[in-house]
Amino acid sequence: MQGESLHNTPIKMQNETLRNTPLKMQNEPLGGAIECILAHGVASGLVPQLDAGYTRNLILDTLRLETPPPISEESLKLSINSSLNCLSDYAVRHEFIADLPSERERLETRIMGLLTPSPEAFRRTFENTEKSDGITKACAYFNSMCIANGYINEQALSRNVRFFAPSKYGSLEITINLSKPEKDPREIAALLARKNDSEYPPCMLCPENEGYAGRLGFPARQTLRTLPVTLCGEPWHFQYSPYRYFPEHCIVFSERHAPMKIEHMTFRRLLDFLTRFPHYMIGSNADLPIVGGSVLNHNHFQGGEHVFAMDKSDAIAKATHPMYPRVRVHALSWAMSTIRLTSEDRESLASLAELIRAAWSKYSDAVLNIVSSTDGTPHNTITPIARKTNAGFKLDLILRNNRTTKEHPLGIFHPHADLHHIKKENIGLIEAMGMFILPGRLLTQLDSIKNHLMSGREFVPHEESNTMSMHNDWIAELTKRYGRSQTEDSAEQIVRDALTEKCVRVLEDAAVFKPNENGKRGIIRFLESAGFIVI
């Protein structure tokens, strides 16, 4: 070992070397933090052992260091997140970056990007794994890489609250999202003061994001890797979602920056994706405001390895279409109006889905307040979801309508005003299938409601300036129904059950054909108008 630098020593041998390092050299955490990050990179497979020294030098250059800092033995016990925080603390102290959450995140992402395999190296490993071990193992490798390099931040995601809630539509999944913190007010002010004419990348789903350093108001993406995929002869890309609402939650997006559009090719692309990724579900948000997702300016899908409550729904009606006898058709007993198509014949499946989409786009039902368009502005569209099953391919088509009125300015078939204290945002693909992504503010607000139900005190409505005031009617209702001397366990259950009732209402409000006898007759009328024979 004599004559060798500590930083040319294999990482696994460094603890022994440190025992012989003079104590005066062991007083800085920065050196140990760098070594912990390298050790994490090697142990997780991000960095080959032979590349450790090279990667160390890249990190030193990023921190404007000419030589490696001293290492304290204690600092070698730091976690990967603590090590990254140590590096960003150093950069703030030396004024390389401002002391803002976004600036720290950008630096830490840049550091982890140095550990991440290049796009070519990653893709080669994925494809080799797929050839040798199959697509499931290749996806597991990709997903684990995204966790190891921090693109999927498990520490942040672990803060989310998630539970299953029994309902008349099966077991709903309810998540209170705490992994996306509110922006620092200083960041908001800086963003407003900064004039930015950049259109690069065009949006957060464009392939140009891979490796992008980020800027104020736009996240760093040095740890992002995408897999090129071909759908119906067109170039698309596959990546994992950093928000991971369910296992291996992925995003599949067009290489071309073009708006969302549900059309015949949409169904063909979804089914084509399943030929390579048969273990995933894949679906598209609707392509109209209100009923679409949060990103409408770039054509994309979402998928993953998960079974939702909607997947387990039974049929309320069966039908056939004379032009497509090989396709089985069911209207589901799901809260939102859904038509399920099943067949081994992909082309027939996609063509019948397009027939339904085209028929629905022009369909109105005055009895049920469904209007297809207003002055040429379309209201009807579809949220499609595809799966590969033992019986072939399956397409679920959720019928959507985004019309608004004075009474319902955010949408007739959208959560109504009395639900906005729980859910006001768009009901997209994931929630339409029975998984709710609720705002983080609810965690403390629900605790306050629970505490009130245990307090024994009369309810005094909160003033409008109080963030709890939006729940005044709900608290009064729960107090009247259950009283205010509950045990902690009973209060917890009351609040969860009441929240589940609200989520059920969200789905029912969004249904164009309500889940009742009138709605059943309505969806049958629609099917018959499109040439189906209802059995």
C-alpha positions in Angstrom: 0.0 0.0 0.0 3.0 2.3 0.5 3.3 4.9 -2.2 -0.3 4.7 -3.3 -2.8 7.5 -2.9 -5.9 6.8 -0.9 -8.0 7.8 -3.9 -6.4 5.2 -6.1 -7.2 2.5 -3.6 -10.2 0.3 -4.3 -13.2 1.6 -2.3 -13.6 -1.6 -0.3 -10.0 -1.2 1.0 -10.3 2.4 2.2 -11.5 1.7 5.7 -8.3 -0.1 6.5 -6.3 2.7 4.9 -8.1 5.4 7.0 -7.0 3.7 10.2 -3.4 4.8 9.2 -4.4 8.3 8.2 -3.3 11.1 10.5 -6.1 12.5 12.7 -5.5 16.0 11.5 -6.6 14.8 8.0 -9.8 13.4 9.4 -11.7 16.6 10.2 -13.7 17.3 7.1 -16.9 15.4 6.0 -16.6 16.5 2.4 -14.0 13.9 1.4 -15.9 11.1 3.1 -19.1 12.2 1.4 -17.4 12.0 -2.0 -16.2 8.5 -1.2 -19.7 7.4 0.0 -21.2 8.6 -3.2 -18.6 6.6 -5.2 -19.1 3.6 -3.0 -22.8 3.8 -3.7 -22.2 4.1 -7.4 -20.0 1.0 -7.4 -22.2 -1.1 -5.1 -25.4 -0.3 -7.1 -23.7 -1.1 -10.5 -23.9 2.5 -11.7 -20.1 2.8 -11.8 -17.7 0.0 -12.8 -15.0 -0.4 -10.2 -12.3 0.5 -12.8 -14.1 3.8 -13.4 -14.2 4.9 -9.7 -11.0 7.0 -9.9 -12.2 8.7 -13.2 -15.6 9.4 -11.6 -14.0 10.8 -8.5 -12.1 13.4 -10.6 -15.3 14.4 -12.4 -16.9 15.1 -9.0 -13.8 17.1 -7.8 -14.0 19.2 -11.0 -17.7 19.8 -10.4 -16.9 21.1 -6.9 -14.0 23.2 -8.2 -11.5 21.1 -6.2 -8.0 20.5 -7.4 -7.2 17.7 -5.0 -9.3 15.3 -3.0 -10.3 16.6 0.5 -9.2 14.9 3.7 -11.4 12.0 4.8 -12.7 11.4 8.3 -13.6 7.9 9.2 -16.9 9.1 10.7 -17.9 10.7 7.3 -17.6 7.3 5.6 -20.8 6.3 7.4 -22.9 8.9 5.6 -26.0 7.8 3.7 -26.1 8.7 0.0 -28.6 11.5 0.7 -26.6 12.9 3.5 -23.5 12.7 1.3 -25.2 14.7 -1.4 -26.4 17.2 1.1 -22.9 17.6 2.3 -21.7 18.4 -1.2 -24.5 21.0 -1.8 -23.7 22.5 1.7 -20.1 23.0 0.5 -21.2 24.6 -2.7 -23.5 27.0 -0.9 -20.7 27.9 1.6 -18.4 28.7 -1.3 -21.1 30.5 -3.2 -21.1 28.2 -6.2 -24.8 28.0 -5.9 -27.6 29.9 -4.1 -29.1 28.5 -1.0 -32.3 27.5 -2.7 -33.9 24.0 -2.8 -33.9 24.0 -6.6 -30.2 25.0 -6.8 -29.2 22.3 -4.4 -31.3 19.8 -6.3 -29.7 20.8 -9.6 -26.2 20.3 -8.2 -27.0 17.0 -6.5 -28.6 15.8 -9.8 -25.5 16.8 -11.7 -23.3 14.8 -9.3 -25.5 11.7 -9.7 -25.5 12.2 -13.4 -21.7 11.7 -13.3 -22.3 8.2 -11.9 -25.1 7.3 -14.4 -24.2 5.2 -17.4 -24.2 7.1 -20.7 -27.4 6.7 -22.8 -25.5 4.4 -25.2 -24.1 2.2 -22.3 -27.5 2.0 -20.6 -29.3 1.0 -23.8 -26.7 -1.6 -24.6 -27.1 -3.1 -21.1 -30.9 -3.0 -21.4 -31.0 -4.7 -24.8 -28.4 -7.4 -23.7 -30.4 -8.1 -20.6 -33.6 -8.3 -22.7 -32.0 -10.8 -25.1 -30.5 -13.0 -22.3 -33.1 -12.8 -19.5 -36.3 -11.3 -21.0 -38.1 -8.0 -21.0 -39.2 -8.3 -17.3 -35.6 -8.5 -16.1 -34.5 -5.7 -18.5 -37.2 -3.4 -17.1 -36.2 -4.4 -13.5 -32.6 -3.3 -14.4 -33.8 0.0 -15.8 -36.0 0.7 -12.9 -33.3 -0.2 -10.3 -30.9 2.1 -12.1 -33.4 5.0 -11.8 -33.7 4.4 -8.1 -29.9 4.0 -7.6 -29.1 7.3 -9.4 -31.9 9.2 -7.5 -34.0 9.9 -10.6 -36.7 8.0 -8.6 -36.2 9.5 -5.2 -37.3 6.8 -2.8 -36.7 8.9 0.3 -39.1 11.5 -0.9 -41.6 9.0 -2.1 -41.6 7.2 1.3 -43.2 10.3 2.7 -46.4 9.7 0.7 -49.3 8.3 2.7 -51.1 5.5 0.9 -53.9 3.1 2.0 -56.5 0.9 0.4 -60.1 1.7 1.0 -63.1 -0.6 0.4 -65.9 0.8 -1.6 -68.9 -0.3 -3.6 -66.6 -0.3 -6.7 -63.9 -2.5 -5.0 -60.7 -1.5 -3.2 -59.7 2.1 -4.1 -56.1 3.3 -3.5 -55.8 6.6 -1.9 -52.5 8.5 -1.8 -51.7 11.8 -0.2 -48.8 13.1 -2.2 -46.0 14.6 0.1 -43.1 13.9 -2.3 -43.6 17.1 -4.2 -42.8 20.0 -1.7 -44.2 23.4 -2.2 -41.9 25.9 -3.8 -39.8 28.2 -1.7 -41.3 31.7 -1.9 -37.8 33.0 -2.8 -37.8 30.7 -5.8 -41.2 31.9 -7.0 -40.0 35.6 -6.7 -36.7 34.7 -8.6 -38.7 33.0 -11.3 -41.0 35.9 -11.8 -38.0 38.3 -12.0 -36.1 36.2 -14.5 -36.9 36.8 -18.1 -36.6 33.5 -19.9 -37.3 33.2 -23.6 -35.8 29.7 -23.8 -37.8 27.0 -25.6 -35.3 24.3 -24.9 -36.3 21.6 -24.2 -39.7 22.4 -25.7 -41.4 20.6 -22.7 -40.6 18.2 -19.9 -41.5 15.2 -22.0 -39.2 15.9 -25.0 -36.2 13.6 -25.7 -34.0 16.7 -25.4 -34.4 16.5 -21.6 -32.0 13.6 -21.3 -28.8 15.0 -19.7 -30.2 18.6 -19.5 -28.7 20.7 -16.7 -31.9 22.4 -15.9 -32.6 26.0 -15.0 -34.8 28.1 -12.7 -38.3 26.6 -13.1 -37.1 23.6 -15.1 -35.6 20.6 -13.4 -32.2 19.1 -14.0 -32.3 15.8 -16.0 -28.7 14.5 -16.0 -29.9 11.3 -14.3 -32.7 10.8 -16.9 -32.3 7.9 -19.3 -34.8 6.9 -22.0 -35.1 3.8 -24.1 -35.9 4.3 -27.8 -38.9 2.2 -28.8 -40.7 1.8 -32.1 -44.5 1.9 -32.1 -46.2 1.2 -35.4 -43.1 2.2 -37.2 -42.7 5.6 -35.4 -39.9 6.7 -33.0 -41.1 6.9 -29.3 -39.2 6.8 -26.0 -39.7 4.8 -22.8 -38.7 6.1 -19.4 -39.8 5.7 -15.7 -41.8 8.3 -13.9 -39.9 10.1 -11.0 -43.2 10.3 -9.1 -43.8 6.5 -9.2 -47.5 6.3 -8.2 -47.4 2.5 -8.7 -44.7 -0.2 -9.3 -42.6 0.5 -12.4 -44.7 3.5 -13.3 -43.5 4.5 -16.8 -44.0 7.1 -19.4 -43.9 6.4 -23.1 -43.7 9.6 -25.3 -43.4 10.5 -28.9 -40.1 11.7 -30.2 -42.0 14.5 -31.9 -43.3 17.4 -29.8 -46.9 17.3 -30.8 -50.2 17.7 -28.8 -52.1 14.8 -27.3 -54.5 13.2 -29.7 -56.8 10.2 -29.3 -57.2 8.6 -32.7 -57.1 5.2 -34.4 -53.3 5.2 -34.2 -53.5 5.7 -30.5 -55.1 2.3 -30.0 -52.7 0.6 -32.4 -49.7 2.1 -30.6 -50.9 1.0 -27.2 -51.4 -2.6 -28.5 -48.0 -2.5 -30.2 -46.3 -1.5 -27.0 -47.7 -4.6 -25.3 -46.0 -6.9 -27.8 -42.7 -5.9 -26.3 -43.8 -5.1 -22.8 -46.6 -7.7 -22.2 -46.3 -7.5 -18.4 -47.4 -3.8 -18.3 -50.6 -2.0 -18.6 -50.4 1.1 -20.8 -52.9 3.9 -21.3 -53.4 7.5 -22.4 -54.9 10.5 -20.8 -57.7 12.1 -22.7 -56.8 14.8 -25.1 -59.1 17.6 -24.0 -58.7 20.1 -21.1 -60.4 19.3 -17.8 -60.7 15.6 -18.6 -57.1 15.3 -19.8 -54.0 15.0 -17.8 -51.7 17.8 -16.7 -49.6 17.6 -19.9 -51.6 18.0 -23.1 -48.9 19.5 -25.3 -46.9 16.3 -25.9 -48.4 13.0 -27.0 -47.6 10.4 -24.4 -48.8 7.3 -22.5 -48.5 6.0 -18.9 -48.0 2.4 -17.9 -46.6 0.1 -15.4 -46.9 -3.2 -13.5 -50.1 -2.7 -11.5 -53.7 -3.9 -11.2 -56.3 -1.2 -10.4 -59.8 -1.4 -9.0 -61.3 -0.9 -12.5 -59.5 -4.0 -13.8 -61.5 -6.1 -11.4 -64.9 -4.7 -12.5 -67.7 -7.0 -13.7 -70.0 -6.4 -16.7 -73.4 -4.7 -16.6 -74.1 -5.5 -20.3 -72.6 -7.5 -23.1 -72.6 -6.7 -26.8 -71.3 -7.7 -30.2 -70.7 -5.8 -33.4 -71.5 -7.5 -36.7 -68.4 -6.0 -38.4 -66.1 -7.4 -35.6 -67.4 -10.8 -34.4 -64.0 -11.7 -32.9 -64.1 -8.9 -30.4 -65.9 -9.4 -27.0 -67.6 -6.2 -25.7 -68.7 -5.4 -22.2 -70.0 -2.3 -20.4 -68.4 -2.3 -17.0 -70.0 -1.9 -13.6 -67.3 0.7 -12.8 -68.0 4.1 -11.4 -66.9 5.8 -14.7 -68.5 4.9 -18.0 -66.3 2.2 -19.4 -66.5 -0.1 -22.4 -64.2 -3.1 -22.4 -63.0 -4.8 -25.7 -61.2 -8.1 -25.6 -59.7 -10.1 -28.5 -56.7 -11.9 -29.8 -57.0 -9.9 -33.1 -55.1 -6.6 -32.5 -56.2 -4.9 -35.7 -59.9 -5.7 -35.1 -59.6 -4.5 -31.5 -58.0 -1.2 -32.6 -60.5 -0.7 -35.4 -63.5 -1.3 -33.2 -62.0 1.1 -30.6 -61.8 3.7 -33.3 -65.4 3.1 -34.3 -66.5 3.7 -30.7 -64.3 6.8 -30.4 -65.7 8.3 -33.6 -69.3 7.5 -32.6 -68.7 9.0 -29.2 -67.2 12.1 -30.5 -70.5 13.0 -32.2 -72.9 11.5 -29.6 -75.3 13.6 -27.5 -78.0 12.5 -25.1 -80.3 15.3 -24.0 -81.9 13.1 -21.3 -78.5 12.8 -19.6 -77.2 16.3 -20.3 -74.5 15.0 -22.7 -73.7 17.4 -25.5 -70.9 16.4 -27.9 -69.9 19.9 -29.0 -70.7 23.6 -28.6 -70.2 26.0 -31.5 -67.7 23.6 -33.0 -65.8 23.0 -29.8 -65.6 19.3 -29.1 -66.5 17.9 -25.6 -66.4 14.1 -26.0 -63.3 12.1 -26.0 -61.9 8.8 -24.5 -59.4 7.7 -22.0 -58.0 4.3 -23.3 -56.1 1.6 -21.3 -54.6 -1.5 -22.8 -53.4 -4.8 -21.3 -52.2 -8.2 -22.5 -54.1 -11.1 -21.0 -54.3 -14.8 -21.3 -57.4 -14.3 -23.6 -55.5 -11.9 -25.9 -55.5 -8.1 -25.7 -57.8 -5.9 -23.7 -58.8 -2.3 -24.3 -60.8 -0.3 -21.7 -62.4 2.8 -23.1 -63.5 5.4 -20.5 -66.0 7.8 -22.1 -65.3 11.5 -21.1 -67.0 14.8 -21.6 -65.5 18.2 -20.6 -68.5 20.6 -21.1 -69.0 23.4 -18.6 -71.9 25.4 -17.4 -72.5 28.4 -15.1 -73.5 25.9 -12.4 -70.4 23.8 -13.0 -67.7 26.1 -14.4 -65.0 23.4 -14.0 -67.0 20.8 -15.8 -70.4 19.0 -15.6 -68.6 15.6 -15.6 -65.9 16.7 -13.2 -65.8 16.7 -9.3 -68.5 19.2 -8.3 -67.8 22.2 -6.1 -68.7 20.4 -2.8 -65.7 18.1 -3.5 -63.1 20.7 -4.4 -61.9 20.8 -0.8 -60.6 17.3 -1.4 -60.1 17.1 -5.2 -60.3 20.0 -7.7 -57.7 18.9 -10.3 -58.2 17.0 -13.5 -59.3 13.4 -13.2 -56.7 11.7 -15.4 -55.9 8.2 -16.4 -54.7 6.9 -13.0 -57.6 8.3 -10.9 -60.1 7.1 -13.5 -58.9 3.6 -12.8 -59.3 4.0 -9.0 -56.0 5.3 -7.6 -56.3 8.8 -6.1 -53.4 11.3 -5.9 -54.5 13.8 -3.4 -52.7 17.1 -2.4 -50.2 17.0 0.4 -52.1 19.7 2.4 -54.7 17.1 3.3 -52.4 15.2 5.7 -52.4 17.9 8.4 -55.9 19.0 7.6 -57.3 15.4 8.1 -55.3 15.2 11.3 -57.1 18.4 12.5 -60.5 16.9 11.6 -59.6 13.7 13.5 -58.5 15.7 16.5 -61.7 17.7 16.5 -63.7 14.4 16.5 -61.8 13.4 19.7 -61.9 16.7 21.4 -65.4 16.8 22.9 -65.7 20.5 21.9 -68.4 22.1 19.9 -67.4 22.9 16.3 -66.7 26.5 15.6 -66.4 27.2 11.8 -62.9 28.3 10.8 -62.6 31.8 9.4 -62.0 32.2 5.7 -58.4 33.2 6.3 -57.8 29.8 7.8 -56.7 27.0 5.5 -59.2 24.7 7.3 -62.1 26.9 6.3 -62.6 24.9 3.1 -63.6 21.9 5.2 -66.1 23.7 7.4 -69.2 22.0 5.9 -67.5 18.6 6.0 -66.4 18.9 9.6 -69.9 20.1 10.7 -71.5 17.1 8.8 -69.1 14.6 10.4 -69.6 16.1 13.9 -73.4 15.8 13.5 -73.2 12.2 12.2 -70.6 10.8 14.6 -70.3 13.1 17.6 -67.1 14.6 19.0 -65.9 12.2 21.7 -64.3 9.5 19.5 -61.3 7.4 20.4 -58.2 7.9 18.3 -58.8 4.7 16.4 -62.5 5.4 15.7 -61.8 9.0 14.7 -59.0 7.8 12.3 -61.5 5.3 10.7 -64.3 7.8 10.4 -62.0 10.3 8.6 -60.7 7.6 6.2 -64.2 6.3 5.5 -65.4 9.8 4.9 -62.5 10.5 2.6 -63.3 7.3 0.6 -66.9 8.5 0.2 -65.6 11.7 -1.3 -63.3 9.8 -3.7 -66.2 7.6 -4.8 -68.2 10.8 -5.5 -65.3 12.2 -7.5 -65.6 9.2 -9.8 -69.3 9.3 -10.0 -69.4 13.0 -10.8 -66.9 12.3 -13.6 -69.1 9.6 -15.1 -71.0 10.6 -18.3 -73.5 7.7 -17.8 -74.1 7.6 -14.0 -73.7 4.2 -12.3 -77.4 3.6 -11.9 -80.3 2.2 -14.0 -80.7 5.4 -16.0 -77.0 5.4 -16.8 -77.1 1.7 -17.8 -79.9 2.4 -20.2 -77.9 5.4 -21.5 -74.7 3.5 -22.3 -76.8 0.8 -24.0 -78.5 3.5 -26.1 -75.0 4.7 -27.1 -73.8 1.2 -28.0 -76.9 0.6 -30.1 -76.5 3.9 -31.9 -73.0 2.8 -32.8 -74.2 -0.4 -34.4 -73.7 -2.8 -31.5 -76.1 -5.6 -30.6 -76.6 -5.6 -26.9 -77.1 -9.1 -25.5 
